[in-house]
């Protein structure tokens, strides 16, 4: 197949490209600059680089700033279009930028895909377009619902926009939860989500390491001790996306989520032990009064705090059908897999500066 892909220089995009070319597909990758494309190509084995073609452009207009010559070459020559590129930020100051990239950028890719005769358009969204609800169906969520941040809202708006193009292309939406490292090696290139949280914990450890008895104290993070964090390994996310190449159904939504996500305090104990952190636990706000040190800790990880009280039930009926059709199984994350993912961070992380 000939596949066009945005977001190819990011963590998910790069791993998906590696698996696509392993399966002998030809991949056209939209890249904003030669520098970014060289970083991507450096990760591709030399004997497979002929399967990748870098297309210079961006999401700023309906032609994706792609040259006329490249547009002509791509016309009626793309089987599947994966739109992965997005801005992931929970910063309220970036609301306008989030809307520009996640909503209007998606609109531009849809117009472009339609104009060059793309057969199938697959939108990679997020499992958190449900907003503040606790149950997520594999259907579009209410645009007037309550969201936790502008990121969730712009991705939800984009999903509705994508479905509006279902009369011109085969449309499917994929919703990954919190993407983490490889399930077998722990390898990651991401510093978002779980890894931003882990980095915050390590910065806190450096700050309090001057206190002689810090390893005997228990420090509290405000959150639900029995809440869950829906981590999905990168290789499983890619497996579902590739299963969708030929088997995704028109106008269907697929949750790429974890049916057995780590419980907050149970997972935190594993993290504490593997990263040699001081004792830390999740506690409900009404049960504790934060010390100065705990206030600092909670501030370090404040951008993630909205998710510490979540325990979301994700329907995966469509995903189960998709995986069954390709002889794949749903994700089964056990303690060993979770430890592998944390150890992957420990092995590959950059030095944390205080």
C-alpha positions in Angstrom: 0.0 0.0 0.0 0.9 3.6 -0.4 0.5 5.4 2.9 0.6 9.2 3.7 1.3 10.1 7.3 1.5 13.3 9.4 3.3 13.4 12.7 5.9 11.0 11.4 8.7 12.6 13.3 7.0 12.1 16.7 7.2 9.0 19.0 4.1 7.3 17.7 4.6 8.3 14.1 8.2 7.0 14.0 7.3 3.6 15.5 4.4 3.2 13.1 6.6 4.0 10.1 9.1 1.4 11.2 6.4 -1.3 11.4 4.8 -0.2 8.1 8.0 -0.4 6.1 8.7 -3.8 7.8 5.5 -4.9 6.2 6.7 -3.6 2.8 4.5 -0.6 2.5 5.5 2.7 0.9 5.2 5.7 3.3 5.0 9.3 2.4 5.9 11.4 5.4 4.9 15.1 5.8 7.7 17.0 7.5 8.1 20.7 8.3 11.8 20.8 7.8 14.8 19.0 6.5 16.3 18.8 10.0 13.3 16.9 11.3 13.3 14.6 8.3 17.0 13.8 8.8 16.3 12.8 12.4 13.6 10.4 11.2 15.7 8.9 8.5 18.6 8.3 10.9 16.2 5.8 12.7 15.4 3.9 9.5 17.7 1.1 8.4 19.6 2.0 5.2 18.1 -0.9 3.2 14.6 0.3 4.0 15.0 4.0 3.4 13.8 3.7 -0.2 10.4 2.8 1.2 10.1 6.3 2.7 9.6 9.6 0.9 9.7 12.9 2.8 7.2 15.4 1.6 8.0 18.9 2.8 4.9 20.8 4.1 2.8 21.7 7.2 -0.7 21.9 8.4 -1.2 25.6 7.8 -3.4 25.4 4.7 -5.6 23.0 2.6 -2.7 22.2 0.3 -0.5 21.4 3.4 2.1 23.8 1.8 3.1 20.9 -0.5 4.5 21.8 -3.9 2.3 21.4 -7.0 4.6 18.8 -8.4 4.3 16.6 -5.2 0.6 17.1 -5.2 0.3 15.8 -8.8 2.5 12.8 -7.9 0.3 12.0 -4.9 -3.0 12.4 -6.7 -5.0 9.1 -6.7 -1.9 7.4 -5.4 -2.6 7.2 -1.7 -4.5 4.2 -0.2 -4.5 5.3 3.5 -3.9 8.7 5.1 -2.9 8.6 8.8 -3.3 12.0 10.6 -1.3 11.7 13.7 0.2 15.2 14.1 -1.2 17.2 17.0 -0.3 19.6 19.8 -0.4 17.9 23.2 -0.6 20.5 25.9 -2.7 21.1 29.0 -1.6 24.8 29.2 -4.7 27.0 29.1 -2.5 29.8 27.6 -2.2 27.6 24.4 -5.9 27.3 23.7 -5.7 29.3 20.5 -2.7 27.3 19.3 -4.3 24.0 20.2 -7.4 25.0 18.2 -5.2 26.1 15.2 -3.2 22.8 15.1 -5.7 20.2 16.4 -8.8 21.5 14.8 -7.9 23.7 11.8 -4.9 21.5 11.0 -7.1 18.4 10.9 -9.5 20.3 8.6 -6.7 21.1 6.2 -5.6 17.4 6.1 -9.1 16.4 5.3 -9.4 18.9 2.5 -6.1 17.8 1.1 -6.9 14.1 1.4 -10.2 14.6 -0.4 -8.6 16.7 -3.2 -6.0 14.1 -4.0 -8.4 11.2 -4.0 -7.3 9.4 -0.8 -9.3 6.2 -0.3 -9.2 5.8 3.5 -8.5 8.5 6.1 -7.6 7.4 9.7 -7.6 10.0 12.4 -5.5 9.3 15.5 -7.4 11.1 18.3 -7.2 10.5 22.1 -9.2 8.4 24.4 -9.9 11.5 26.5 -12.3 13.2 24.2 -15.0 12.0 26.7 -14.2 15.0 28.9 -15.3 14.6 32.5 -17.5 11.5 31.9 -16.5 8.2 33.5 -17.7 5.9 30.7 -16.5 6.2 27.2 -18.3 4.6 24.3 -16.8 4.0 20.8 -19.1 6.8 19.5 -18.7 10.5 19.0 -18.9 12.4 22.3 -21.0 15.5 22.9 -19.4 18.7 21.7 -21.3 20.6 24.5 -19.9 18.3 27.2 -17.6 19.4 30.0 -13.9 19.0 29.2 -10.9 19.1 31.5 -8.8 21.2 29.1 -8.6 22.7 25.6 -6.6 19.7 24.3 -9.5 17.3 25.0 -12.0 19.8 23.5 -10.1 20.5 20.3 -9.6 16.7 19.7 -13.3 16.1 20.2 -14.2 18.9 17.8 -11.8 17.4 15.3 -13.5 14.0 15.6 -16.8 15.5 14.6 -15.2 17.3 11.7 -13.6 14.0 10.5 -16.9 12.2 10.5 -18.4 15.0 8.3 -16.1 13.8 5.5 -17.5 10.3 5.5 -19.3 10.7 2.2 -16.0 11.4 0.4 -13.6 8.9 2.0 -13.6 5.8 4.2 -13.3 7.3 7.7 -12.1 5.6 10.9 -11.0 7.2 14.2 -8.5 5.6 16.6 -8.4 6.8 20.2 -5.2 5.8 22.1 -5.0 6.4 25.9 -1.7 7.4 27.5 1.1 6.0 25.3 4.1 4.6 27.0 7.2 2.6 26.0 7.5 -0.7 24.3 5.9 -3.6 26.2 8.9 -5.9 25.8 11.8 -3.5 26.0 10.4 -0.4 27.8 12.1 1.7 25.1 10.6 5.2 24.7 11.4 8.5 23.1 8.5 10.3 24.8 8.8 12.8 27.6 5.0 13.4 27.9 2.3 11.7 30.0 3.8 9.1 32.3 7.4 10.3 31.6 6.6 13.9 32.5 5.1 12.7 35.8 8.2 10.6 36.5 10.5 13.5 35.7 8.5 15.6 38.2 9.0 13.0 40.9 12.7 12.9 40.3 13.1 16.6 40.4 11.2 16.5 43.8 13.6 13.8 45.0 16.6 16.1 44.2 15.0 19.0 46.0 14.4 17.1 49.3 17.5 14.9 49.2 19.2 17.4 51.6 16.8 16.4 54.4 18.4 13.5 56.2 15.3 11.5 57.0 13.4 12.1 53.7 13.3 8.4 53.0 11.4 7.8 56.3 8.6 10.3 55.5 5.5 9.6 53.5 4.7 12.3 51.0 1.1 12.8 49.6 -0.1 13.5 46.1 -3.7 14.7 45.9 -5.6 12.1 44.0 -7.8 9.0 44.2 -5.7 6.1 45.6 -8.0 3.6 43.8 -8.1 5.6 40.5 -6.4 4.2 37.4 -4.0 5.4 34.7 -4.7 4.0 31.3 -1.3 3.3 29.9 -0.9 1.6 26.5 2.5 0.4 25.2 3.6 1.9 21.9 3.8 -1.5 20.2 0.2 -2.3 21.0 -1.0 1.1 19.7 0.9 0.4 16.4 -0.5 -3.1 16.3 -4.1 -1.7 16.3 -3.3 1.0 13.8 -1.8 -1.5 11.4 -4.7 -3.9 12.0 -6.9 -1.1 10.7 -5.1 -0.8 7.4 -7.4 -3.2 5.7 -9.9 -4.1 8.4 -11.0 -0.9 9.9 -14.7 -0.3 9.3 -16.2 2.9 7.8 -17.4 5.5 10.3 -16.2 3.3 13.3 -14.3 4.5 16.3 -11.7 2.3 18.0 -10.4 2.7 21.6 -6.8 1.8 22.0 -7.0 1.4 25.7 -5.9 -0.9 28.6 -8.6 -3.2 30.1 -6.4 -3.7 33.1 -4.8 -0.3 33.9 -2.5 0.2 36.9 -4.2 1.4 40.1 -2.7 4.7 41.3 -1.2 3.6 44.6 -0.2 0.2 43.5 1.6 1.6 40.4 3.2 4.3 42.5 4.7 1.7 44.8 6.4 0.0 41.8 7.6 3.4 40.5 9.0 4.3 44.0 10.9 1.1 44.3 12.4 1.0 40.8 13.4 4.7 40.7 14.5 4.7 44.4 12.1 7.5 45.3 11.0 8.6 48.8 7.7 7.0 50.0 4.9 8.6 48.1 1.2 7.9 48.0 -2.0 9.2 46.5 -4.5 10.6 49.1 -7.9 12.2 48.7 -7.8 16.0 49.2 -10.2 15.9 52.2 -8.0 13.4 54.1 -4.7 15.3 54.3 -3.2 18.8 54.9 -0.2 19.2 52.7 3.2 20.1 54.2 5.4 22.6 52.4 7.3 19.8 50.8 4.1 18.1 49.6 2.8 21.4 48.2 6.0 21.6 46.1 5.6 18.0 45.0 2.0 18.6 43.9 3.1 21.8 42.1 5.7 19.9 40.1 3.1 17.5 38.7 0.1 19.9 38.7 -0.4 19.6 34.9 -1.3 15.9 35.4 -3.5 16.4 38.5 -6.8 16.5 36.7 -6.3 12.8 35.7 -5.3 11.5 39.2 -9.0 11.2 40.2 -10.1 9.3 37.1 -11.2 5.7 36.8 -12.7 5.6 33.3 -14.4 2.6 31.8 -13.6 2.4 28.1 -15.8 0.3 25.7 -13.5 -1.7 23.4 -16.1 -3.7 21.4 -15.0 -2.4 18.1 -11.4 -2.8 18.9 -11.9 -6.4 19.9 -13.6 -7.1 16.6 -10.8 -5.5 14.7 -8.1 -7.4 16.5 -10.0 -10.7 16.2 -10.1 -10.1 12.4 -6.3 -9.9 12.3 -5.6 -12.7 14.8 -4.4 -10.2 17.5 -5.3 -10.1 21.2 -6.4 -7.2 23.4 -3.7 -5.7 25.7 -3.0 -7.6 28.9 -0.7 -5.5 31.0 0.6 -7.4 34.0 3.0 -6.3 36.8 6.1 -7.4 34.8 5.1 -5.4 31.7 4.5 -2.3 33.9 7.9 -2.8 35.5 9.6 -3.1 32.1 8.0 0.2 31.0 9.3 2.0 34.2 12.8 0.4 33.8 12.8 1.6 30.2 12.5 5.2 31.4 15.2 4.6 34.0 17.6 3.3 31.4 17.0 6.0 28.7 16.1 9.1 30.6 18.3 12.2 30.3 19.9 13.6 33.5 17.4 15.7 35.5 18.6 19.2 36.3 17.6 20.8 39.6 
